[in-house]
Amino acid sequence: MTHNDLETRAHTISDQTLLSYIQQLLPAQVVDILERTSERIHKGTFGILYRFQGTAMTADGPFPWSLILKVVHHSGTEPIDRSQPANQRYWKREPLVYQSGFLRQLKGQLVAPRCFDVIQYADNEFWLWLEDVGEAEQVRWSTERYRLIAGHIGQFTGEGLQHKAWLANAWLGKDLHRAQVQEMHSIFVEQLPRVHHDPLVQRFLPTDTTQRIMALWHDRELFCQP
């Protein structure tokens, strides 16, 4: 998959395809799309995000709509191997979680965006059609809001652990903390002693901080114990 090829495919999705997802989004019967726009809003390790939005004519009149397309892919050229479930960055995890229905079983204040469709293209690309849950305005979060979100994340995680049958699924991964530790060894810990005298590194990681990091690394197995 080339970048230009994906951009072309994403921005030329037919109205008929979009209508099937808009219908799941709006309460009234959708007749036609009156207007639509699309833009790429993010590109990162875990996927490329596009926002599709516009106005649809329904049986009850015109309604605004907005959808997110998340393209999850694996090129095999990343410096970190994301091909195995044991890696916390396993590239298939999100599509497989949505396909399984696991997220719909979880109750609480924090819920996953609704997924209207999961489509696999070839062996290294999934398209996830999701509801748009972005904040209407970009606002600075207060300490209290961070505290609230942290509580909701804890509740979400605890709720997931109650579903024992689901935990056996390979796509959830096992010993993810230990896998992350092994990953850090080559990309961070091995390099730190070599560069910690550099003035720029010293600015952010003074010697005493580096020493504490290495002490934690020495005791890493204690933190990986269940």
The 8 nearest C-alpha neighbors of each residue, nearest first, counted from 0:
[[1, 4, 2, 5, 74, 124, 3, 123],
 [2, 0, 4, 3, 5, 6, 74, 7],
 [1, 3, 5, 4, 6, 0, 7, 8],
 [4, 2, 6, 5, 1, 7, 0, 8],
 [3, 5, 1, 7, 2, 6, 8, 0],
 [6, 4, 8, 2, 7, 3, 9, 1],
 [7, 5, 3, 9, 4, 8, 10, 2],
 [6, 8, 4, 5, 10, 9, 11, 3],
 [9, 7, 5, 11, 6, 10, 4, 12],
 [10, 8, 6, 7, 11, 12, 5, 49],
 [9, 11, 7, 8, 12, 6, 37, 38],
 [12, 10, 8, 9, 7, 13, 6, 14],
 [13, 11, 10, 9, 8, 14, 16, 17],
 [12, 14, 15, 16, 11, 17, 18, 10],
 [15, 13, 17, 16, 18, 12, 32, 31],
 [14, 16, 18, 13, 17, 19, 12, 31],
 [17, 15, 13, 14, 18, 19, 12, 20],
 [16, 18, 14, 20, 19, 15, 21, 13],
 [19, 17, 21, 15, 20, 16, 22, 14],
 [18, 20, 22, 17, 16, 21, 15, 23],
 [21, 19, 23, 22, 17, 18, 115, 24],
 [20, 22, 24, 18, 23, 19, 17, 25],
 [21, 23, 20, 24, 19, 25, 29, 18],
 [24, 22, 20, 21, 25, 19, 115, 26],
 [23, 25, 21, 22, 20, 26, 130, 64],
 [26, 24, 22, 27, 23, 21, 28, 29],
 [25, 27, 24, 28, 22, 23, 29, 57],
 [28, 26, 25, 57, 58, 29, 59, 22],
 [27, 29, 57, 58, 30, 22, 26, 25],
 [30, 28, 57, 22, 31, 56, 27, 58],
 [31, 29, 57, 56, 28, 58, 32, 55],
 [30, 32, 56, 55, 29, 33, 57, 18],
 [33, 31, 55, 34, 56, 54, 14, 35],
 [32, 34, 55, 54, 31, 56, 35, 53],
 [33, 35, 53, 54, 32, 55, 36, 52],
 [36, 34, 53, 52, 54, 51, 37, 33],
 [35, 37, 52, 51, 53, 38, 34, 50],
 [38, 36, 51, 50, 10, 52, 49, 35],
 [39, 37, 49, 50, 40, 51, 36, 10],
 [38, 40, 49, 48, 41, 50, 37, 47],
 [39, 41, 49, 48, 38, 50, 42, 47],
 [42, 40, 48, 47, 39, 43, 49, 46],
 [41, 43, 47, 46, 48, 40, 44, 39],
 [44, 42, 46, 45, 47, 41, 48, 71],
 [43, 45, 46, 42, 47, 88, 90, 71],
 [46, 44, 43, 71, 90, 47, 88, 72],
 [45, 47, 71, 70, 43, 44, 42, 69],
 [46, 48, 42, 70, 41, 69, 43, 71],
 [49, 47, 69, 41, 40, 68, 39, 42],
 [48, 50, 39, 68, 38, 40, 67, 69],
 [49, 51, 67, 38, 37, 66, 68, 52],
 [52, 50, 37, 66, 65, 36, 67, 49],
 [53, 51, 65, 64, 35, 36, 66, 50],
 [52, 54, 35, 34, 64, 63, 36, 65],
 [53, 55, 63, 34, 33, 62, 64, 32],
 [56, 54, 32, 33, 62, 61, 31, 57],
 [55, 57, 61, 31, 30, 60, 29, 32],
 [58, 56, 29, 60, 30, 59, 28, 61],
 [57, 59, 28, 60, 27, 29, 30, 56],
 [60, 58, 57, 27, 61, 28, 56, 62],
 [59, 61, 57, 56, 58, 62, 55, 27],
 [60, 62, 56, 55, 57, 54, 63, 59],
 [63, 61, 55, 54, 56, 64, 60, 57],
 [64, 62, 54, 53, 55, 61, 65, 52],
 [65, 63, 52, 53, 54, 62, 66, 21],
 [64, 66, 52, 51, 131, 53, 50, 67],
 [67, 65, 131, 51, 130, 50, 129, 52],
 [66, 68, 50, 129, 131, 49, 128, 130],
 [67, 69, 128, 49, 127, 48, 129, 50],
 [70, 68, 48, 127, 47, 126, 46, 71],
 [69, 71, 126, 47, 46, 125, 127, 72],
 [72, 70, 46, 125, 124, 69, 126, 45],
 [73, 71, 124, 123, 125, 70, 74, 46],
 [74, 72, 123, 75, 90, 124, 71, 81],
 [73, 75, 76, 72, 123, 77, 0, 124],
 [74, 76, 73, 77, 80, 82, 81, 78],
 [75, 77, 74, 78, 73, 79, 80, 81],
 [76, 78, 79, 75, 80, 74, 81, 73],
 [77, 79, 76, 80, 75, 81, 186, 182],
 [80, 78, 77, 81, 182, 76, 88, 75],
 [81, 79, 82, 78, 77, 83, 75, 86],
 [82, 80, 89, 88, 90, 83, 79, 86],
 [81, 83, 80, 89, 90, 84, 86, 73],
 [82, 84, 85, 86, 81, 89, 80, 90],
 [85, 83, 172, 170, 89, 86, 169, 171],
 [86, 84, 172, 83, 173, 175, 87, 178],
 [87, 85, 89, 88, 84, 83, 178, 81],
 [86, 88, 89, 175, 85, 179, 84, 172],
 [89, 87, 86, 81, 90, 45, 92, 84],
 [90, 88, 81, 86, 84, 87, 92, 91],
 [89, 91, 81, 92, 88, 73, 82, 72],
 [92, 90, 94, 89, 93, 95, 170, 71],
 [93, 91, 95, 170, 94, 89, 90, 96],
 [92, 94, 96, 95, 91, 97, 90, 71],
 [95, 93, 97, 96, 91, 92, 98, 117],
 [94, 96, 98, 92, 97, 93, 99, 91],
 [97, 95, 93, 99, 98, 94, 92, 101],
 [98, 96, 94, 95, 99, 100, 93, 102],
 [97, 99, 95, 96, 100, 94, 117, 101],
 [98, 100, 96, 101, 97, 95, 102, 94],
 [99, 101, 103, 97, 102, 98, 96, 104],
 [102, 100, 99, 103, 104, 96, 97, 165],
 [103, 101, 104, 105, 100, 111, 97, 96],
 [102, 104, 101, 100, 105, 106, 111, 110],
 [105, 103, 102, 101, 106, 100, 159, 162],
 [106, 104, 103, 102, 158, 159, 107, 155],
 [107, 105, 104, 158, 108, 110, 155, 109],
 [106, 108, 109, 155, 105, 110, 154, 151],
 [107, 109, 151, 110, 106, 155, 154, 152],
 [110, 108, 107, 151, 155, 152, 111, 106],
 [111, 109, 108, 112, 107, 106, 105, 102],
 [110, 112, 113, 102, 109, 103, 114, 105],
 [113, 111, 130, 114, 129, 110, 132, 131],
 [114, 112, 130, 129, 111, 115, 128, 110],
 [113, 115, 129, 116, 128, 112, 130, 127],
 [116, 114, 128, 129, 20, 113, 23, 117],
 [115, 117, 128, 114, 127, 118, 129, 126],
 [118, 116, 127, 126, 128, 94, 119, 125],
 [119, 117, 126, 125, 116, 120, 127, 124],
 [118, 120, 125, 124, 126, 121, 117, 122],
 [119, 121, 124, 125, 122, 118, 123, 126],
 [122, 120, 123, 124, 119, 125, 0, 118],
 [123, 121, 124, 120, 119, 125, 73, 72],
 [122, 124, 73, 72, 121, 74, 120, 125],
 [123, 125, 72, 120, 71, 119, 122, 121],
 [126, 124, 119, 71, 118, 70, 120, 72],
 [125, 127, 70, 118, 117, 69, 71, 119],
 [128, 126, 117, 69, 68, 116, 129, 70],
 [127, 129, 68, 116, 115, 114, 67, 69],
 [130, 128, 114, 67, 113, 115, 66, 127],
 [129, 131, 66, 113, 112, 67, 132, 114],
 [130, 132, 66, 67, 133, 65, 129, 112],
 [133, 131, 130, 134, 112, 135, 67, 129],
 [134, 132, 131, 135, 136, 137, 130, 67],
 [133, 135, 136, 132, 137, 138, 131, 139],
 [134, 136, 133, 137, 132, 138, 131, 65],
 [137, 135, 134, 138, 133, 139, 140, 132],
 [138, 136, 134, 135, 139, 133, 140, 141],
 [137, 139, 136, 140, 134, 135, 141, 144],
 [138, 140, 141, 137, 136, 144, 142, 145],
 [141, 139, 144, 138, 142, 145, 143, 137],
 [140, 142, 144, 143, 145, 139, 146, 138],
 [143, 141, 145, 144, 146, 140, 147, 139],
 [142, 144, 146, 141, 145, 147, 140, 148],
 [143, 145, 147, 141, 146, 142, 140, 148],
 [144, 146, 148, 142, 147, 143, 149, 141],
 [147, 145, 143, 149, 144, 148, 142, 150],
 [146, 148, 144, 150, 145, 149, 143, 151],
 [149, 147, 151, 145, 150, 146, 152, 144],
 [148, 150, 152, 146, 151, 147, 145, 153],
 [151, 149, 153, 147, 148, 152, 154, 146],
 [150, 152, 148, 154, 153, 149, 109, 155],
 [153, 151, 155, 149, 154, 150, 156, 148],
 [152, 154, 150, 156, 151, 155, 157, 149],
 [153, 155, 151, 157, 152, 156, 158, 150],
 [156, 154, 152, 158, 153, 157, 151, 109],
 [157, 155, 159, 153, 158, 154, 152, 160],
 [156, 158, 154, 160, 159, 155, 153, 161],
 [157, 159, 155, 161, 156, 160, 154, 105],
 [158, 160, 156, 157, 161, 162, 155, 105],
 [159, 161, 157, 162, 158, 163, 156, 166],
 [162, 160, 159, 158, 163, 157, 164, 166],
 [163, 161, 160, 164, 165, 159, 166, 158],
 [162, 164, 166, 165, 161, 160, 167, 159],
 [165, 163, 166, 162, 167, 168, 161, 160],
 [166, 164, 167, 163, 162, 168, 101, 159],
 [165, 167, 163, 168, 164, 162, 171, 160],
 [166, 168, 165, 164, 169, 163, 171, 170],
 [169, 167, 166, 170, 165, 171, 172, 164],
 [168, 170, 171, 172, 167, 84, 173, 166],
 [171, 169, 172, 84, 92, 168, 95, 96],
 [172, 170, 169, 168, 173, 84, 92, 166],
 [171, 173, 85, 84, 170, 169, 175, 174],
 [172, 174, 175, 85, 171, 84, 169, 176],
 [173, 175, 177, 176, 178, 172, 85, 223],
 [174, 176, 178, 173, 177, 87, 85, 179],
 [177, 175, 179, 178, 174, 180, 223, 87],
 [176, 178, 180, 179, 174, 175, 223, 181],
 [179, 177, 175, 181, 180, 176, 86, 182],
 [180, 178, 182, 176, 177, 181, 175, 183],
 [181, 179, 177, 183, 182, 178, 176, 184],
 [182, 180, 178, 184, 179, 183, 177, 185],
 [181, 183, 179, 180, 184, 185, 178, 186],
 [184, 182, 180, 186, 187, 181, 185, 179],
 [185, 183, 188, 181, 182, 187, 189, 186],
 [184, 186, 189, 183, 187, 182, 188, 181],
 [187, 185, 183, 184, 188, 182, 190, 189],
 [188, 186, 183, 190, 189, 184, 185, 191],
 [187, 189, 184, 191, 190, 183, 185, 186],
 [190, 188, 185, 187, 184, 191, 192, 186],
 [189, 191, 187, 188, 193, 192, 194, 186],
 [190, 192, 188, 193, 194, 195, 189, 187],
 [193, 191, 195, 194, 190, 189, 188, 196],
 [194, 192, 191, 190, 195, 196, 189, 197],
 [193, 195, 191, 197, 196, 192, 190, 200],
 [194, 196, 197, 192, 200, 191, 193, 201],
 [197, 195, 194, 198, 201, 200, 193, 206],
 [196, 198, 200, 195, 194, 199, 201, 202],
 [199, 197, 201, 200, 202, 196, 195, 203],
 [198, 200, 202, 201, 197, 203, 196, 204],
 [201, 199, 197, 202, 198, 203, 195, 204],
 [202, 200, 205, 204, 198, 199, 203, 197],
 [201, 203, 199, 200, 204, 198, 205, 197],
 [202, 204, 201, 200, 205, 199, 208, 198],
 [205, 203, 201, 200, 208, 202, 209, 206],
 [206, 204, 201, 208, 207, 203, 202, 209],
 [205, 207, 209, 208, 210, 204, 201, 195],
 [206, 208, 210, 209, 205, 211, 204, 212],
 [209, 207, 211, 210, 205, 206, 204, 212],
 [208, 210, 212, 206, 207, 211, 204, 213],
 [209, 211, 207, 213, 208, 212, 206, 214],
 [212, 210, 214, 208, 213, 209, 215, 207],
 [213, 211, 209, 215, 214, 210, 216, 208],
 [212, 214, 216, 210, 215, 211, 217, 209],
 [215, 213, 211, 217, 216, 212, 210, 218],
 [216, 214, 212, 218, 213, 217, 219, 211],
 [215, 217, 213, 219, 214, 218, 212, 188],
 [216, 218, 214, 215, 219, 213, 220, 212],
 [219, 217, 215, 216, 220, 221, 214, 222],
 [220, 218, 216, 221, 222, 217, 215, 223],
 [221, 219, 223, 222, 218, 224, 217, 177],
 [222, 220, 219, 223, 224, 218, 225, 217],
 [221, 223, 220, 219, 224, 218, 225, 176],
 [224, 222, 220, 221, 177, 225, 176, 219],
 [223, 225, 222, 221, 220, 177, 219, 174],
 [224, 223, 222, 174, 221, 176, 220, 177]]
